[in-house]
Structures are given as C-alpha cells and as structure tokens.
Amino acid sequence: MKEIIITLAAATLYATSLAQAPQLRPDNIDEVLEAMTLREKATLLVGELSANQQAYGTQISHSDRYIPGAVGNTYPIPRLGIPPTVMADGPAGLRIFTKRNYDSKTYNCTGFPIGTSLAATWNEDMVSRVTEAMGNEVLEYGVDVILAPGNNIQRNPLCGRNFEYFSEDPVLSGNIAASYIRGIQNNGVGTSLKHFAFNNQETRRLGADAIVSQRAAREIYLKPFEIAVKKAQPWTVMSSYNKVNGEYTNCRYDLLTDILRDEWGFQGIVVTDWGAFFKADKCLPAGNDLVQPGSPDFIDEIVEAVESGALDMEYVDTCVHRMLEYIVKTPRFRKYVFSNEPDLEAHAAIVREAAAEGTVLLKNDGALLPLDGVRNVAVFGCGSYRPIAGGTGSGDVNKAYIVSLIEGLNKAGYDIDNTLVDEYTKYLWAYDEKMSKLEWWQRNPVAPEFIPEALVESVEKNDLAVVTIQRQSGEGRDRHADDFCLDADDRELLVRVADAFHKAGKKVVAVLNVGGAIETASWKDIPDAILLPWQCGQEIGHTVADVISGKSVPSGHLPMTFPIKLEDHASTANFPLDSPDISGWGDEDRYDRPNVDYTHYEEDIYVGYRWFDKQGLDVSYPFGYGLTYTTFGFGNMTLEKVSEDEVEVRVDVTNTGKRAGKQTVQIYVSAPERKMDKPVQELKGFAKTALLEPGESQTVTIRIPVMDLASFDAAQSAWTVDAGTYVFRAGDNSRNILCESVLKLGKRQEKVSDSLKLIENK
Ligand code: BGC
C-alpha cells in the first residue's frame, strides 16, 4: 500500500512538472528557452547520430531512426514538446532508402536533373517547377529538410562535385539556386544551401584552405549565396568542410555572422557539413548552430565548455533560439501526416520536360536534328545502354529506374539495331563481372572488341548512328586531368563510326552524358550533330529521344565555358590536377602540399568567361552557348532607370525561323573606364522566352538593381558603382551580342564589413 502511495505521489509530481514545462509553440520560444537545462540546450545543437552512422563513419551515411536513408536527425525533447527533425540528401532529388526491413513497400524517389542541367535551362520558373515536385517528395516521405541546393562556383572543370553545382557565374548560380529553394520551400519543408563557402575542390575536402582575395570572395564565391539568401531565405545553410584564408568556415564569425546574417539578413540555422571539424567554443560563437551528424561527445563538450567558462551561455542561447525557430516551421512540428505516396508519375513527366529544356544543342550541321525521315538507328557507346542519371555520392538519388537511350528511342518509334543491342548487352555483362571489384572511377567501359565487325552490317542496315560519350564524377574526388579529354577508346569509337557512316552518306549524332565541361575542340568536327543532355535524371533516354525526334525542342545554354584546353582556365594553374585520393582524415596538421592542403585562388575574379574574355582566348563553346531548332532576332532594346535603385532592360525577341523554340536573353554589362581592373563584361541578368511559334515575338523585361553593377573595393570594404557610362549588351551567349544600349550612372557606394582577412600560419 505504501509503495502504491509513493508511486502515485511520484506520478503526480512528474505530471505537475510536465504540466509546468512549457510546450513549444511558434509564439513561446523565449519561454521554452528559459525552461531548458544546459544539457537540453546542448542536445538541441548536436545531431542525433544513429547506431548505423557510428558503425559506418559519418560521411554519406544514414540514420534510420525515423526515415531510413536520411542522413541526420535532431534530438526530440519530449518534456518541452520539441519533436525531432529529419534531414536527408539532395540535390538531384530526395535520397532515402527504397526498402525498409519492416514492410514490403518501396520508397522510390525521383531522379531529377543534376544542378548543372537545371542551370542550363536558364529558366527560373522551370527550376521552381522541378523543385516544387522534389519538395513534395520531401514532404510526403516525412523529411523536414533536403540538404540542397549545392551552390559553389565551378572554379575549374575538374572539381568532382561540379555536377551538383550550377555554374561558373555567380548571377546564374545565385538566381537558379533561389528558384530551386523557392520551389522546395513552397511545400512547407526546408532546404540547406551548401557548401558555404569556397568548397571548390574535393581533394583534401575536409580541410583544404582556400586562399582567396576579399574581392574574389565577394564578387565570385559569395555572390551566388548572397543572391540565394536574399531572394529565397533557405531554412538552413550548410557550412563547408574547408577553410578559407586560414580558418575553417564554420569557425568564422565574419562569414557566418557578419556577412551571412548581419549583411544578408539570413534568418535560419547554420549546420556543419557531415563530419566537419567541430569545436564548441569556436563554432557556436561564430554562428554555426548545429553539428551533424553529431555525437554524444559533442553534447558533453558544449556542456563542459559552458561550465568551464570557455563558452559564453549567450552564444548557446542564441543558437538554441534559432534552432527552436527552425523546428516550429517543420512538418514534424506541425504533426503533418505524410503519405509515403508522392505522385512519382507526375514528377517523372516534369523531369522529362525540364531535362529537354536543359539540353544544349552544341552542333546541328545541315539542320540534321530534329530527324526527318530516319527510322533505323544504330546506337553505339556503353552510355547509350547504361546512361548516367546523376553524379555519385550524397547527391545520388535512389530512383526506381533510368531510361536508357535504347528504350527511349524504341518507344519514340525508331527501329534500333538489335545486333548492336545484343552485342552491347553481352559486353556489359562480361565487363561488370570483370570490374565488379573496382570503384566507380576506375570503370569506363568504352572499347568493345565487337565494334569493327558489327559496324559493317550496321552501316548497311541503318539510316543514322548515335554515339554516346559519358563521364562520371562524384563526391570525394576531383576528376583527373585526363578525364577532361576523350580517351583513346572514346575517340576511336567516334572516328570509326563516323568514318563508316559518312562513307555511306549517313549521319552521326554524338550525345554527351556528362556532368560538366569536357574537351570538345579536337573532335567536334567529326559528328554532324552534338547533343548535350548532361546527366539529366531518370528519364534521360526519353529526353534524348524527345529532342532527337523534335517532340521537345532543346533550349539549354551552357552554364560554363567549354575551353579548348584545360590549361586555358587560369584556375588550372592552382588546382589538384592529378586528383590525389586525399580526403583529409587524419591530415589536420598538414600544410605543406600546394593545391591539397591549401590552394591559392591566384586568378582572383577571373574565373570562367571573365578570364577568357580578358585574355581574348578562343574557346570551343562560349559561356551561355546553345543552339535551337529555329533562329531568333533581338531588337528594340531599351534601358530605363525605373527608380533610383533599378534599371529595366527590354528586348524584343522574334522567332525568325521555321520551327517553334525558346530563346534565352543574356544581359552582359561592361563597366566604364575606372581605377579598378574590371572584367570585359559580366552577366547581370537573364530571362527565357515562352515557346515562340515562327514569326512570333515577345518583349522580354529584365530588372537589374543598380547596386548589382558594383565591384568590390577591398581597400574601402565597399561595393562601389563607379560613375560613368555602362554598356548593357544583350546576347544569346557571351560571345554573340546581338544588341546593346548605354546608360549613364552616378557613383554609388555601400560599405560592408572588412571580412575574410587572411589568418596567417594556419
Ligand atoms: C556532403 C554533403 C552532404 C552530407 C550528408 C557530406 O559529405 O559534403 O553535401 O549533404 O555529407 O550526406
């Protein structure tokens, strides 16, 4: 009896303390913070590392406590009504496991186009439509935040993760990123804009030090993040693994607080990259709120740092406050009942459409495409049979299928050479068996022995040849310099097929299934048409067939320059060219290997076309390049200063050809003569027309804020618009300016913090 009374008393006490503890609501965050113990606060700032992650290491791992395959949770604190939240990878779609060990259901996600392919659409509405669908999968599979988009500048073509970044240009990157974020967040789920910042190589990715000038930092590397944060306010930003100017990004107050929050107005939380350097008394004061995937040791570390006086409680409270603000926005907090049944068919249709819009037509001699009167097609290249939908690593989505070119062309009504299909199938089976123990970067099946013989018959039977060239790249390693060029096998295949078909008076289409720029100058004369669908997601075979047949029109434009040689890029002088397999685990104290432990961004602001233009270098295909199945004229360009702060550019675009098509209007601006060295021209705005029928016109209107014309004057820590005459140049690529107009502007200046100074001897 006594025991029952004691138990009852304890239960009453517990119930009272529960009743007294405030339960989290959007309007009582301060009260909840006040009620939290130090340990509870520390717990909220550390991800809930699962048993799986402990066993397998922290990178590209998963946490199966709530949603199997998601990579990070935050801890719940039931006493205060704080739910857990769940974060899972992107960016080419949601990355979770397709199978669970407790039911028979399949949890497939859609494999969307990679970042580069989305940027190649130059179409912000299209990107938002894609990510609206992607965000619906995030919501309906019970995830709160997708770890995307990747928004680092493609400084050099060899960066292993370029495929999941957008562009070599900050304005294109930033605006595409903003559209991406808006589409996802329209679903009431969050994004994580990553990797903030200067994560431009994979070699020693856990600690490489980017040595970069304040000007290049502001104008090139931070700009895409600035645009995305200001325009779309992501729920979270992921700080990068690397250092910048001597210090880890997640320890830099100037980066995470002065710039990101105070200057740009970021409202959300900053989360570390997975398994990044972490020190409680450095990261929290800098403004890095959450460490992922976390470890119980970090909770102790935070508690001890506060107790020992090394970490001021004020910093902890600030981070916790932001965490609570984030948590009340999540579907889990709202108790959203997710269906686990997103409309995958509808999403596949969007992928197919967007992928065609991002497909770049590099060459189309004699208007070969869209095909007319072609029925029998010989399909070469292992990539035609086994295309790559996206890059490897955390950005690799677990999708239900990838449509091959064979399937796509077949379904589009073409008769495919079945002898080749049989030969390739046998070849790939044998190849797989032989290569099964190799890593992905050691495999590139291109040189089937049966080609010379099969080719003889194939030329006779078919009207046309398609040759796919593919390249894989991924997280954790940069591409080798060799990988930029066609290897001997690729070249031999292309030459043999083209020789044979051309001798018979038949044409050849090359298809580039790649994640970024490759060398094209030495071979682009060989095929009659070159199509660049990138790694555009799970519908790639349909996309290629749609474009080849004319069902869809290609309207993509390059988001990066295709140089003649890799060395033409100024950044190549300071890039890890031989891609040593160095991630940085255990290398924390090394600082002796150039381009591994530290990389000097000596080219400064002269990244991509800014460099090629400055040097007057020829390129294979310029930044912004892309053909269509029709022709367009630009005219009636007007410039108007619609307010003190904004310039409005108007251009009439007319379809002057015989087929429907969409055109991209790219506005490059040349600044007046000035003290500071400036690029010849810089992209300042862009827009895509609707689908225009032959003869149809559209007036495209682009607004450009005056302060977007500023350069960063590091001596004064100020964005400065020099007084003088600005030339606004409208073109359909950076080297095809079709009309221009000038505007006089007065001097404008905005002071900002003197941030990102070099911290020596690190
Ligand atoms: C990658 C991030 C990714 C995270 C979680 C890291 O290794 O750099 O992009 O979101 O892992 O998988």
Residues whose N, C-alpha, C, O or C-beta is under 5 A from the ligand:
A	BS01	BGC	Q59 I60 V71 D89 L147 D273 W274 S394
